[in-house]
Amino acid sequence: METRKNVFYNVLLAITQVLFPLITFPYLARTLGPEHVGVLNFAESFAKYFVLLAALGIPIYGVREVAKAASDRTLLTKTFSEIFIINALGTMLLSVIFLGFIIALPQLAAEKSLFSWALGYFILQVFQLEWFFSGMNQFKFIAIRSLVIRLCFIAAVFLLIRNTNDYVNYFRMQVGLAVILAAFNGKRLWDLLDFSGLSFTRLELKKHIKPMALLFLTIFTISVYFSLDTILLGFLADNESVGYYSSALKLNRLFIGVLSAISVAMFPGLVSLYHKGEKEAFVLLVKQCFYVLVSLSMPLVLGIVTCAPEIIHILLGTAFDRAILPLQITAPLILIISMSGIFGFQILSAVGKDKSILISALIGMFISIILAFLLVPTLKEEGAAITILLTELAVCIAFVFFTRKEISLSNYTTVFFQQLLGLVPYLGIVFLFKLFVPTLLLRLLVIGVFSLAWFVVLQLMILPDTVFRTQWNRLADRFNKEE
């Protein structure tokens, strides 16, 4: 029951992560244009790269350690304090390096005001504390908190960004909202933790260093191919190319975020099941998650690939035509990263196979660097799209290889090919309405409605014993009992 609630709140949060950018991003793209959108995404990727480095593996390690200590308030307070201090020290050190880059690198010095606010945004991320609240299963609090922040962000976008000269206001808003977020978190921390008996002399920072070091190497290598693609594109090509590429990738990552929310919500429960020795329940929960993610991601990939021109023209306008092909190229990431979330950050992390995750990430890092320098200078945004696609595919394959040593994957391929075969009617729906519906928006809406109808028929009536059918039957039984 607790897992279902966590999934509900996390998916609700992820849906807001999709809906709100769909309101603000088209406005920003049309108001600022490709070049200024490019420099904003360049600065944001640069700042988030430093956030990943300063995290020192805490987004994974912190959730795991907090989940273990959640039942003992004194131990929980001590564990939180130790991890937070390490995170804060890392942030302070890297903020000095960040400042040095702003002064030394011409591409950053040319936008000194923008990157100075980006530095402030980076420093304040230490107070986000997503790892702590996730480990405590506080997904309702995370969802409500984020909803309030995002509503404030939408209002600020329309109030403070009116023309191309207002692009620096984007990071001013981010800094202001980060302060509000820190205030929310501080109040909640005071309710969950007890600092009255905490002695700083008894804090054990060293015991966290070794396990975090391995995860830090993993996060670092992941960050090379996850964030460095946009940064390298900015250095090897130009801001306009960054604008097209980042716009395409951002649209796909909206859907990736929704699907990843399912994995994130299940992770604390998986850790708990594994450490209690409940292997069968652990494997069953992983299979259910796999089914849901594959069945949802495959139609999304197909829809984005076939309807990319309509999506770009409706949301961003014809000025972003060069983003159509990168959007199509990166669409399979919705499926690939969902699979990586299951096999890497669910199974391997839950069972403590951090070395396997690190090896997979190293493979991705080397492939990413090689392909970036080969493809980006000539193909620009299309080269960056091909690079991230092949990199994530290689990492996913490595995760699957290591996972096979932990659990049997015999039933997974059957589910995969069932869902693949179920895509055929979606193709018919897309091409039929592309021929007969002339208006872009109406065409997308009709395709979406009929695709949803086929999804319901496939999952509830045709395929046997699906996760969706099981949940539907449970709801029907509960409704019948109430009557």
DRENDO-1510 file (C-alpha; in Angstrom, 1 decimal, always signed):
<recs>
REC; n; res; u; v; w
REC; 1; MET; +0.0; +0.0; +0.0 .
REC; 2; GLU; +2.8; +2.4; +0.9 .
REC; 3; THR; +4.6; +1.7; -2.4 .
REC; 4; ARG; +1.4; +2.4; -4.4 .
REC; 5; LYS; +1.0; +5.7; -2.6 .
REC; 6; ASN; +4.7; +6.6; -3.2 .
REC; 7; VAL; +4.3; +5.8; -6.9 .
REC; 8; PHE; +1.1; +7.9; -7.1 .
REC; 9; TYR; +2.7; +11.0; -5.5 .
REC; 10; ASN; +5.9; +10.6; -7.5 .
REC; 11; VAL; +4.0; +10.2; -10.8 .
REC; 12; LEU; +1.8; +13.2; -9.9 .
REC; 13; LEU; +5.0; +15.1; -9.3 .
REC; 14; ALA; +6.5; +14.0; -12.6 .
REC; 15; ILE; +3.3; +14.9; -14.5 .
REC; 16; THR; +3.6; +18.4; -13.1 .
REC; 17; GLN; +7.2; +18.3; -14.4 .
REC; 18; VAL; +5.8; +17.7; -17.8 .
REC; 19; LEU; +2.7; +20.0; -17.8 .
REC; 20; PHE; +4.5; +23.1; -16.4 .
REC; 21; PRO; +7.3; +23.1; -18.9 .
REC; 22; LEU; +4.8; +22.6; -21.6 .
REC; 23; ILE; +3.3; +26.0; -20.5 .
REC; 24; THR; +6.6; +27.9; -20.0 .
REC; 25; PHE; +9.0; +26.3; -22.5 .
REC; 26; PRO; +7.1; +27.2; -25.7 .
REC; 27; TYR; +6.7; +30.8; -24.3 .
REC; 28; LEU; +10.5; +31.0; -23.5 .
REC; 29; ALA; +11.4; +29.6; -26.9 .
REC; 30; ARG; +9.3; +32.0; -28.9 .
REC; 31; THR; +10.2; +35.0; -26.7 .
REC; 32; LEU; +13.9; +34.4; -26.5 .
REC; 33; GLY; +14.7; +32.6; -29.7 .
REC; 34; PRO; +17.1; +29.7; -30.4 .
REC; 35; GLU; +20.3; +31.6; -29.6 .
REC; 36; HIS; +19.2; +32.8; -26.1 .
REC; 37; VAL; +17.5; +29.5; -25.3 .
REC; 38; GLY; +20.8; +28.0; -26.3 .
REC; 39; VAL; +22.9; +30.1; -23.9 .
REC; 40; LEU; +20.4; +29.5; -21.1 .
REC; 41; ASN; +20.6; +25.7; -21.6 .
REC; 42; PHE; +24.4; +26.0; -21.8 .
REC; 43; ALA; +24.5; +27.8; -18.4 .
REC; 44; GLU; +21.9; +25.4; -16.9 .
REC; 45; SER; +23.8; +22.3; -18.0 .
REC; 46; PHE; +27.1; +23.8; -16.8 .
REC; 47; ALA; +25.5; +24.5; -13.3 .
REC; 48; LYS; +23.8; +21.1; -13.1 .
REC; 49; TYR; +27.1; +19.4; -14.0 .
REC; 50; PHE; +28.6; +21.0; -10.9 .
REC; 51; VAL; +25.6; +19.9; -8.9 .
REC; 52; LEU; +26.2; +16.3; -9.9 .
REC; 53; LEU; +29.8; +16.5; -8.9 .
REC; 54; ALA; +29.1; +18.2; -5.6 .
REC; 55; ALA; +26.5; +15.5; -4.8 .
REC; 56; LEU; +29.3; +13.0; -4.4 .
REC; 57; GLY; +26.9; +10.0; -5.0 .
REC; 58; ILE; +24.5; +11.2; -2.4 .
REC; 59; PRO; +21.3; +11.0; -4.6 .
REC; 60; ILE; +21.8; +7.2; -4.5 .
REC; 61; TYR; +23.8; +6.7; -1.3 .
REC; 62; GLY; +21.8; +9.2; +0.8 .
REC; 63; VAL; +18.4; +7.6; -0.1 .
REC; 64; ARG; +19.8; +4.2; +0.8 .
REC; 65; GLU; +21.3; +5.3; +4.2 .
REC; 66; VAL; +18.3; +7.3; +5.2 .
REC; 67; ALA; +15.9; +4.4; +4.4 .
REC; 68; LYS; +18.0; +2.2; +6.7 .
REC; 69; ALA; +18.0; +4.7; +9.6 .
REC; 70; ALA; +14.4; +5.9; +9.2 .
REC; 71; SER; +13.0; +4.0; +12.2 .
REC; 72; ASP; +15.6; +5.4; +14.7 .
REC; 73; ARG; +15.2; +9.2; +15.0 .
REC; 74; THR; +18.6; +9.7; +16.8 .
REC; 75; LEU; +20.5; +7.6; +14.2 .
REC; 76; LEU; +18.6; +9.3; +11.4 .
REC; 77; THR; +19.5; +12.8; +12.6 .
REC; 78; LYS; +23.2; +11.8; +12.9 .
REC; 79; THR; +23.2; +10.1; +9.5 .
REC; 80; PHE; +21.5; +13.2; +7.8 .
REC; 81; SER; +24.0; +15.6; +9.5 .
REC; 82; GLU; +27.0; +13.6; +8.4 .
REC; 83; ILE; +25.9; +13.3; +4.7 .
REC; 84; PHE; +24.7; +16.9; +4.6 .
REC; 85; ILE; +28.0; +18.3; +5.9 .
REC; 86; ILE; +29.9; +16.2; +3.3 .
REC; 87; ASN; +27.6; +17.6; +0.6 .
REC; 88; ALA; +28.1; +21.2; +1.8 .
REC; 89; LEU; +31.9; +20.9; +1.9 .
REC; 90; GLY; +31.9; +19.5; -1.7 .
REC; 91; THR; +29.7; +22.4; -2.8 .
REC; 92; MET; +31.9; +25.0; -1.2 .
REC; 93; LEU; +35.0; +23.6; -2.9 .
REC; 94; LEU; +33.4; +23.3; -6.3 .
REC; 95; SER; +31.9; +26.8; -6.1 .
REC; 96; VAL; +35.5; +28.2; -6.0 .
REC; 97; ILE; +36.3; +26.2; -9.2 .
REC; 98; PHE; +33.0; +27.4; -10.8 .
REC; 99; LEU; +34.0; +31.0; -10.1 .
REC; 100; GLY; +37.4; +30.4; -11.6 .
REC; 101; PHE; +35.9; +29.1; -14.8 .
REC; 102; ILE; +33.6; +32.2; -15.1 .
REC; 103; ILE; +36.8; +34.4; -14.9 .
REC; 104; ALA; +39.0; +32.2; -17.1 .
REC; 105; LEU; +36.9; +30.8; -19.9 .
REC; 106; PRO; +35.9; +33.3; -22.7 .
REC; 107; GLN; +32.5; +31.5; -23.3 .
REC; 108; LEU; +31.5; +32.0; -19.7 .
REC; 109; ALA; +33.2; +35.4; -19.2 .
REC; 110; ALA; +31.1; +36.8; -22.2 .
REC; 111; GLU; +28.0; +36.0; -20.1 .
REC; 112; LYS; +29.4; +36.8; -16.7 .
REC; 113; SER; +26.1; +38.1; -15.2 .
REC; 114; LEU; +24.2; +35.0; -16.3 .
REC; 115; PHE; +26.8; +32.5; -15.1 .
REC; 116; SER; +27.2; +34.4; -11.8 .
REC; 117; TRP; +23.5; +33.8; -11.1 .
REC; 118; ALA; +24.0; +30.2; -12.2 .
REC; 119; LEU; +26.7; +29.9; -9.6 .
REC; 120; GLY; +24.2; +31.1; -6.9 .
REC; 121; TYR; +21.7; +28.5; -8.2 .
REC; 122; PHE; +24.4; +25.8; -7.9 .
REC; 123; ILE; +25.3; +26.7; -4.3 .
REC; 124; LEU; +21.7; +26.7; -3.2 .
REC; 125; GLN; +21.1; +23.1; -4.5 .
REC; 126; VAL; +22.7; +21.8; -1.4 .
REC; 127; PHE; +19.5; +22.7; +0.4 .
REC; 128; GLN; +17.2; +20.8; -2.0 .
REC; 129; LEU; +17.6; +17.6; +0.1 .
REC; 130; GLU; +15.6; +15.4; -2.3 .
REC; 131; TRP; +17.7; +12.4; -1.2 .
REC; 132; PHE; +16.6; +12.8; +2.4 .
REC; 133; PHE; +12.9; +13.1; +1.8 .
REC; 134; SER; +12.9; +10.3; -0.8 .
REC; 135; GLY; +14.7; +8.0; +1.7 .
REC; 136; MET; +12.0; +8.9; +4.3 .
REC; 137; ASN; +9.2; +8.1; +1.8 .
REC; 138; GLN; +8.0; +11.7; +2.1 .
REC; 139; PHE; +6.7; +11.7; -1.5 .
REC; 140; LYS; +3.5; +13.6; -0.6 .
REC; 141; PHE; +5.6; +16.4; +0.9 .
REC; 142; ILE; +7.9; +16.4; -2.2 .
REC; 143; ALA; +4.9; +16.6; -4.5 .
REC; 144; ILE; +3.1; +19.4; -2.7 .
REC; 145; ARG; +6.4; +21.4; -2.2 .
REC; 146; SER; +7.3; +21.1; -5.9 .
REC; 147; LEU; +3.8; +22.0; -7.0 .
REC; 148; VAL; +3.9; +25.3; -5.1 .
REC; 149; ILE; +7.4; +26.1; -6.4 .
REC; 150; ARG; +6.5; +25.4; -10.0 .
REC; 151; LEU; +3.3; +27.5; -9.8 .
REC; 152; CYS; +5.5; +30.4; -8.5 .
REC; 153; PHE; +8.0; +29.7; -11.4 .
REC; 154; ILE; +5.2; +29.9; -14.0 .
REC; 155; ALA; +4.0; +33.2; -12.7 .
REC; 156; ALA; +7.6; +34.6; -12.6 .
REC; 157; VAL; +8.3; +33.5; -16.2 .
REC; 158; PHE; +5.4; +35.5; -17.6 .
REC; 159; LEU; +6.1; +38.5; -15.3 .
REC; 160; LEU; +9.8; +38.8; -15.6 .
REC; 161; ILE; +10.6; +37.5; -19.2 .
REC; 162; ARG; +9.1; +39.8; -21.8 .
REC; 163; ASN; +11.8; +40.0; -24.5 .
REC; 164; THR; +15.2; +38.7; -25.5 .
REC; 165; ASN; +17.0; +41.0; -23.1 .
REC; 166; ASP; +15.3; +39.3; -20.1 .
REC; 167; TYR; +17.1; +36.0; -20.4 .
REC; 168; VAL; +19.3; +36.6; -17.3 .
REC; 169; ASN; +16.1; +36.8; -15.3 .
REC; 170; TYR; +15.6; +33.1; -15.8 .
REC; 171; PHE; +18.4; +32.3; -13.3 .
REC; 172; ARG; +17.5; +35.2; -11.0 .
REC; 173; MET; +14.1; +33.4; -10.7 .
REC; 174; GLN; +15.8; +30.1; -10.1 .
REC; 175; VAL; +17.9; +31.5; -7.2 .
REC; 176; GLY; +14.8; +33.1; -5.6 .
REC; 177; LEU; +12.8; +29.9; -5.9 .
REC; 178; ALA; +15.7; +27.9; -4.4 .
REC; 179; VAL; +15.6; +30.1; -1.3 .
REC; 180; ILE; +11.9; +29.4; -1.0 .
REC; 181; LEU; +12.5; +25.7; -1.4 .
REC; 182; ALA; +15.2; +25.8; +1.3 .
REC; 183; ALA; +12.6; +27.4; +3.7 .
REC; 184; PHE; +10.1; +24.6; +3.0 .
REC; 185; ASN; +12.7; +22.0; +3.6 .
REC; 186; GLY; +14.0; +23.6; +6.8 .
REC; 187; LYS; +10.6; +23.5; +8.4 .
REC; 188; ARG; +10.0; +19.9; +7.5 .
REC; 189; LEU; +13.4; +18.8; +8.7 .
REC; 190; TRP; +12.7; +20.3; +12.1 .
REC; 191; ASP; +9.6; +18.1; +12.4 .
REC; 192; LEU; +11.4; +14.9; +11.3 .
REC; 193; LEU; +14.7; +15.2; +13.0 .
REC; 194; ASP; +15.9; +15.9; +16.6 .
REC; 195; PHE; +19.0; +18.1; +16.7 .
REC; 196; SER; +18.8; +18.7; +20.5 .
REC; 197; GLY; +21.0; +15.7; +21.4 .
REC; 198; LEU; +23.3; +15.9; +18.4 .
REC; 199; SER; +27.0; +16.2; +19.2 .
REC; 200; PHE; +29.2; +17.3; +16.3 .
REC; 201; THR; +32.2; +15.7; +17.9 .
REC; 202; ARG; +30.5; +12.3; +17.5 .
REC; 203; LEU; +29.8; +12.7; +13.8 .
REC; 204; GLU; +31.5; +10.1; +11.7 .
REC; 205; LEU; +32.2; +11.6; +8.3 .
REC; 206; LYS; +34.9; +9.2; +7.4 .
REC; 207; LYS; +32.7; +6.1; +7.4 .
REC; 208; HIS; +30.7; +7.5; +4.5 .
REC; 209; ILE; +33.8; +8.4; +2.3 .
REC; 210; LYS; +34.6; +5.0; +0.9 .
REC; 211; PRO; +31.1; +3.9; -0.2 .
REC; 212; MET; +30.4; +7.4; -1.5 .
REC; 213; ALA; +33.7; +7.5; -3.3 .
REC; 214; LEU; +32.7; +4.6; -5.5 .
REC; 215; LEU; +29.3; +6.1; -6.1 .
REC; 216; PHE; +30.9; +9.5; -6.8 .
REC; 217; LEU; +33.1; +8.0; -9.5 .
REC; 218; THR; +29.9; +6.5; -11.0 .
REC; 219; ILE; +28.0; +9.8; -10.8 .
REC; 220; PHE; +31.0; +11.6; -12.3 .
REC; 221; THR; +31.2; +9.2; -15.3 .
REC; 222; ILE; +27.4; +9.4; -15.7 .
REC; 223; SER; +27.6; +13.2; -15.6 .
REC; 224; VAL; +30.1; +13.2; -18.5 .
REC; 225; TYR; +27.6; +11.7; -20.9 .
REC; 226; PHE; +24.4; +13.0; -19.2 .
REC; 227; SER; +25.4; +16.7; -18.9 .
REC; 228; LEU; +28.6; +17.2; -20.9 .
REC; 229; ASP; +26.9; +16.7; -24.3 .
REC; 230; THR; +25.2; +20.1; -24.1 .
REC; 231; ILE; +28.4; +21.7; -22.7 .
REC; 232; LEU; +30.6; +20.2; -25.4 .
REC; 233; LEU; +28.1; +21.3; -28.1 .
REC; 234; GLY; +28.4; +24.9; -26.7 .
REC; 235; PHE; +32.2; +24.7; -26.9 .
REC; 236; LEU; +32.5; +22.8; -30.2 .
REC; 237; ALA; +29.6; +24.3; -32.1 .
REC; 238; ASP; +27.6; +27.4; -31.1 .
REC; 239; ASN; +24.8; +28.6; -28.9 .
REC; 240; GLU; +22.2; +28.3; -31.6 .
REC; 241; SER; +23.0; +24.6; -32.1 .
REC; 242; VAL; +22.7; +24.2; -28.3 .
REC; 243; GLY; +19.2; +25.8; -28.5 .
REC; 244; TYR; +18.0; +23.3; -31.1 .
REC; 245; TYR; +19.5; +20.2; -29.4 .
REC; 246; SER; +18.6; +21.1; -25.9 .
REC; 247; SER; +15.0; +21.9; -26.9 .
REC; 248; ALA; +14.6; +18.5; -28.5 .
REC; 249; LEU; +16.2; +16.7; -25.6 .
REC; 250; LYS; +14.2; +18.7; -23.0 .
REC; 251; LEU; +10.9; +17.6; -24.7 .
REC; 252; ASN; +11.9; +13.9; -24.5 .
REC; 253; ARG; +13.3; +14.2; -20.9 .
REC; 254; LEU; +9.9; +15.5; -19.8 .
REC; 255; PHE; +8.5; +12.0; -20.6 .
REC; 256; ILE; +11.6; +10.3; -19.2 .
REC; 257; GLY; +11.0; +12.2; -15.9 .
REC; 258; VAL; +7.4; +10.8; -15.6 .
REC; 259; LEU; +8.5; +7.2; -16.2 .
REC; 260; SER; +11.6; +7.6; -14.0 .
REC; 261; ALA; +9.3; +8.7; -11.2 .
REC; 262; ILE; +7.9; +5.1; -11.0 .
REC; 263; SER; +11.4; +3.7; -10.4 .
REC; 264; VAL; +12.4; +6.4; -7.9 .
REC; 265; ALA; +9.2; +5.8; -5.8 .
REC; 266; MET; +9.8; +2.0; -5.8 .
REC; 267; PHE; +13.5; +2.2; -4.9 .
REC; 268; PRO; +13.2; +2.5; -1.0 .
REC; 269; GLY; +10.8; -0.4; -1.0 .
REC; 270; LEU; +13.1; -2.5; -3.1 .
REC; 271; VAL; +16.0; -1.8; -0.8 .
REC; 272; SER; +13.9; -2.8; +2.2 .
REC; 273; LEU; +12.7; -6.0; +0.6 .
REC; 274; TYR; +16.2; -7.1; -0.4 .
REC; 275; HIS; +17.7; -6.4; +3.0 .
REC; 276; LYS; +14.8; -8.3; +4.7 .
REC; 277; GLY; +15.6; -11.3; +2.5 .
REC; 278; GLU; +12.3; -11.3; +0.7 .
REC; 279; LYS; +13.7; -12.2; -2.7 .
REC; 280; GLU; +10.5; -13.3; -4.3 .
REC; 281; ALA; +8.7; -10.1; -3.4 .
REC; 282; PHE; +11.7; -8.1; -4.7 .
REC; 283; VAL; +11.7; -9.9; -8.1 .
REC; 284; LEU; +7.9; -9.5; -8.4 .
REC; 285; LEU; +8.0; -5.7; -7.8 .
REC; 286; VAL; +10.8; -5.3; -10.4 .
REC; 287; LYS; +8.8; -7.3; -13.0 .
REC; 288; GLN; +5.8; -5.1; -12.4 .
REC; 289; CYS; +7.8; -2.0; -12.8 .
REC; 290; PHE; +9.4; -3.3; -16.0 .
REC; 291; TYR; +6.0; -4.1; -17.5 .
REC; 292; VAL; +4.6; -0.7; -16.7 .
REC; 293; LEU; +7.6; +1.2; -18.1 .
REC; 294; VAL; +7.9; -0.8; -21.3 .
REC; 295; SER; +4.2; -0.7; -22.1 .
REC; 296; LEU; +4.1; +3.1; -21.6 .
REC; 297; SER; +7.4; +4.1; -23.1 .
REC; 298; MET; +7.1; +2.2; -26.4 .
REC; 299; PRO; +4.0; +4.0; -27.7 .
REC; 300; LEU; +5.5; +7.3; -26.6 .
REC; 301; VAL; +8.7; +6.7; -28.6 .
REC; 302; LEU; +6.6; +5.8; -31.7 .
REC; 303; GLY; +4.4; +8.8; -31.3 .
REC; 304; ILE; +7.3; +11.3; -30.9 .
REC; 305; VAL; +9.2; +9.8; -33.9 .
REC; 306; THR; +6.2; +10.0; -36.2 .
REC; 307; CYS; +4.7; +13.3; -35.0 .
REC; 308; ALA; +7.9; +15.2; -34.4 .
REC; 309; PRO; +7.2; +18.0; -36.9 .
REC; 310; GLU; +3.8; +18.6; -35.4 .
REC; 311; ILE; +5.2; +18.7; -31.9 .
REC; 312; ILE; +7.9; +21.1; -32.7 .
REC; 313; HIS; +5.7; +23.5; -34.8 .
REC; 314; ILE; +3.0; +23.6; -32.2 .
REC; 315; LEU; +5.2; +24.0; -29.1 .
REC; 316; LEU; +8.2; +26.0; -30.4 .
REC; 317; GLY; +7.3; +27.4; -33.8 .
REC; 318; THR; +8.9; +27.0; -37.3 .
REC; 319; ALA; +12.1; +28.8; -36.1 .
REC; 320; PHE; +13.0; +25.5; -34.4 .
REC; 321; ASP; +12.7; +23.3; -37.5 .
REC; 322; ARG; +16.3; +22.2; -36.9 .
REC; 323; ALA; +15.1; +20.6; -33.7 .
REC; 324; ILE; +12.8; +18.1; -35.5 .
REC; 325; LEU; +15.5; +15.5; -36.4 .
REC; 326; PRO; +17.3; +15.7; -33.0 .
REC; 327; LEU; +13.8; +15.1; -31.4 .
REC; 328; GLN; +13.3; +12.0; -33.5 .
REC; 329; ILE; +16.9; +10.7; -32.9 .
REC; 330; THR; +16.6; +11.1; -29.1 .
REC; 331; ALA; +13.0; +9.7; -28.8 .
REC; 332; PRO; +14.2; +6.1; -28.1 .
REC; 333; LEU; +15.9; +7.5; -24.9 .
REC; 334; ILE; +12.5; +7.3; -23.3 .
REC; 335; LEU; +12.6; +3.5; -23.5 .
REC; 336; ILE; +16.4; +3.1; -23.1 .
REC; 337; ILE; +16.7; +5.3; -19.9 .
REC; 338; SER; +13.6; +3.6; -18.4 .
REC; 339; MET; +15.3; +0.2; -18.9 .
REC; 340; SER; +18.5; +1.6; -17.4 .
REC; 341; GLY; +16.5; +2.8; -14.4 .
REC; 342; ILE; +15.2; -0.7; -13.8 .
REC; 343; PHE; +18.3; -2.7; -14.4 .
REC; 344; GLY; +20.9; -0.2; -13.1 .
REC; 345; PHE; +19.4; +2.0; -10.4 .
REC; 346; GLN; +16.8; -0.4; -9.2 .
REC; 347; ILE; +18.3; -3.9; -9.2 .
REC; 348; LEU; +22.0; -3.3; -9.2 .
REC; 349; SER; +21.9; -0.4; -6.7 .
REC; 350; ALA; +19.4; -2.2; -4.4 .
REC; 351; VAL; +21.6; -5.3; -4.1 .
REC; 352; GLY; +24.7; -3.1; -3.6 .
REC; 353; LYS; +26.5; -3.9; -6.9 .
REC; 354; ASP; +27.9; -0.4; -7.2 .
REC; 355; LYS; +31.0; -1.6; -9.1 .
REC; 356; SER; +28.9; -3.0; -11.9 .
REC; 357; ILE; +27.1; +0.4; -12.1 .
REC; 358; LEU; +30.5; +2.1; -12.2 .
REC; 359; ILE; +31.8; -0.1; -15.0 .
REC; 360; SER; +28.7; +0.5; -17.1 .
REC; 361; ALA; +29.0; +4.3; -16.5 .
REC; 362; LEU; +32.7; +4.2; -17.6 .
REC; 363; ILE; +31.7; +2.5; -20.8 .
REC; 364; GLY; +29.2; +5.3; -21.4 .
REC; 365; MET; +31.7; +8.0; -20.6 .
REC; 366; PHE; +34.3; +6.8; -23.1 .
REC; 367; ILE; +31.8; +6.2; -25.9 .
REC; 368; SER; +30.3; +9.7; -25.2 .
REC; 369; ILE; +33.7; +11.5; -25.3 .
REC; 370; ILE; +34.9; +9.7; -28.5 .
REC; 371; LEU; +31.6; +10.2; -30.4 .
REC; 372; ALA; +31.2; +13.8; -29.3 .
REC; 373; PHE; +34.6; +14.9; -30.7 .
REC; 374; LEU; +33.9; +12.8; -33.9 .
REC; 375; LEU; +30.4; +13.9; -34.6 .
REC; 376; VAL; +29.6; +17.3; -33.0 .
REC; 377; PRO; +32.0; +19.6; -34.9 .
REC; 378; THR; +30.5; +18.6; -38.2 .
REC; 379; LEU; +26.9; +17.4; -37.5 .
REC; 380; LYS; +26.3; +19.8; -34.6 .
REC; 381; GLU; +23.0; +19.2; -32.9 .
REC; 382; GLU; +22.4; +16.0; -34.9 .
REC; 383; GLY; +25.8; +14.7; -33.9 .
REC; 384; ALA; +25.0; +15.4; -30.2 .
REC; 385; ALA; +21.7; +13.6; -30.5 .
REC; 386; ILE; +23.4; +10.5; -32.1 .
REC; 387; THR; +26.1; +10.6; -29.4 .
REC; 388; ILE; +23.7; +10.6; -26.4 .
REC; 389; LEU; +21.5; +7.9; -28.1 .
REC; 390; LEU; +24.4; +5.4; -28.7 .
REC; 391; THR; +25.9; +6.2; -25.3 .
REC; 392; GLU; +22.7; +5.5; -23.3 .
REC; 393; LEU; +22.1; +2.3; -25.4 .
REC; 394; ALA; +25.6; +1.0; -24.5 .
REC; 395; VAL; +25.1; +1.8; -20.8 .
REC; 396; CYS; +21.7; +0.0; -20.8 .
REC; 397; ILE; +23.1; -3.1; -22.5 .
REC; 398; ALA; +25.9; -3.2; -19.8 .
REC; 399; PHE; +23.3; -2.9; -17.0 .
REC; 400; VAL; +21.3; -5.8; -18.5 .
REC; 401; PHE; +24.5; -7.9; -18.7 .
REC; 402; PHE; +25.3; -7.4; -15.0 .
REC; 403; THR; +21.7; -7.8; -13.9 .
REC; 404; ARG; +21.5; -11.3; -15.5 .
REC; 405; LYS; +24.0; -12.4; -12.8 .
REC; 406; GLU; +21.5; -11.4; -10.1 .
REC; 407; ILE; +18.1; -12.4; -11.3 .
REC; 408; SER; +16.6; -14.4; -14.2 .
REC; 409; LEU; +15.5; -12.3; -17.2 .
REC; 410; SER; +13.7; -15.0; -19.1 .
REC; 411; ASN; +10.2; -13.5; -18.8 .
REC; 412; TYR; +11.3; -10.0; -19.6 .
REC; 413; THR; +11.9; -10.6; -23.4 .
REC; 414; THR; +8.4; -12.1; -23.8 .
REC; 415; VAL; +6.9; -8.9; -22.3 .
REC; 416; PHE; +9.2; -6.7; -24.5 .
REC; 417; PHE; +8.1; -8.4; -27.8 .
REC; 418; GLN; +4.4; -8.5; -26.8 .
REC; 419; GLN; +4.5; -4.7; -26.4 .
REC; 420; LEU; +6.6; -4.3; -29.6 .
REC; 421; LEU; +3.9; -6.3; -31.6 .
REC; 422; GLY; +1.3; -4.1; -30.0 .
REC; 423; LEU; +2.8; -1.0; -31.7 .
REC; 424; VAL; +1.4; -2.0; -35.2 .
REC; 425; PRO; -2.1; -0.5; -34.7 .
REC; 426; TYR; -0.5; +2.7; -33.4 .
REC; 427; LEU; +1.3; +3.1; -36.7 .
REC; 428; GLY; -2.0; +2.7; -38.5 .
REC; 429; ILE; -3.6; +5.4; -36.3 .
REC; 430; VAL; -0.8; +7.9; -36.9 .
REC; 431; PHE; -0.6; +7.5; -40.7 .
REC; 432; LEU; -4.4; +7.5; -41.1 .
REC; 433; PHE; -5.0; +10.8; -39.3 .
REC; 434; LYS; -1.9; +12.4; -40.8 .
REC; 435; LEU; -3.6; +11.9; -44.1 .
REC; 436; PHE; -7.1; +13.1; -43.2 .
REC; 437; VAL; -6.7; +15.7; -40.5 .
REC; 438; PRO; -5.1; +18.9; -41.9 .
REC; 439; THR; -4.9; +21.0; -38.7 .
REC; 440; LEU; -1.7; +20.4; -36.6 .
REC; 441; LEU; -3.2; +20.7; -33.1 .
REC; 442; LEU; -6.4; +18.7; -34.0 .
REC; 443; ARG; -4.3; +16.0; -35.7 .
REC; 444; LEU; -2.2; +15.5; -32.5 .
REC; 445; LEU; -5.2; +15.5; -30.3 .
REC; 446; VAL; -7.1; +12.9; -32.4 .
REC; 447; ILE; -4.0; +10.7; -32.7 .
REC; 448; GLY; -3.6; +10.9; -28.9 .
REC; 449; VAL; -7.2; +10.0; -28.2 .
REC; 450; PHE; -7.3; +7.0; -30.5 .
REC; 451; SER; -3.8; +5.8; -29.3 .
REC; 452; LEU; -5.0; +6.0; -25.7 .
REC; 453; ALA; -8.1; +4.0; -26.7 .
REC; 454; TRP; -6.0; +1.3; -28.3 .
REC; 455; PHE; -3.7; +1.2; -25.2 .
REC; 456; VAL; -6.7; +0.5; -23.0 .
REC; 457; VAL; -8.0; -2.2; -25.3 .
REC; 458; LEU; -4.6; -3.9; -25.6 .
REC; 459; GLN; -3.8; -3.8; -21.8 .
REC; 460; LEU; -7.2; -4.6; -20.4 .
REC; 461; MET; -8.8; -6.9; -23.0 .
REC; 462; ILE; -6.2; -8.5; -25.3 .
REC; 463; LEU; -3.0; -9.2; -23.4 .
REC; 464; PRO; -3.3; -11.8; -20.6 .
REC; 465; ASP; -2.6; -11.0; -16.9 .
REC; 466; THR; -1.2; -7.5; -17.4 .
REC; 467; VAL; -0.3; -5.3; -14.4 .
REC; 468; PHE; -3.0; -2.8; -15.6 .
REC; 469; ARG; -5.7; -5.5; -15.8 .
REC; 470; THR; -4.8; -6.8; -12.3 .
REC; 471; GLN; -5.1; -3.2; -10.8 .
REC; 472; TRP; -8.3; -2.7; -12.8 .
REC; 473; ASN; -9.8; -5.9; -11.4 .
REC; 474; ARG; -8.8; -4.9; -7.8 .
REC; 475; LEU; -10.5; -1.5; -8.2 .
REC; 476; ALA; -13.6; -3.2; -9.7 .
REC; 477; ASP; -13.8; -5.7; -6.8 .
REC; 478; ARG; -13.4; -2.9; -4.2 .
REC; 479; PHE; -16.2; -0.9; -6.0 .
REC; 480; ASN; -18.5; -3.9; -6.0 .
REC; 481; LYS; -17.9; -4.5; -2.3 .
REC; 482; GLU; -18.8; -0.9; -1.4 .
REC; 483; GLU; -22.0; -1.3; -3.3 .
</recs>
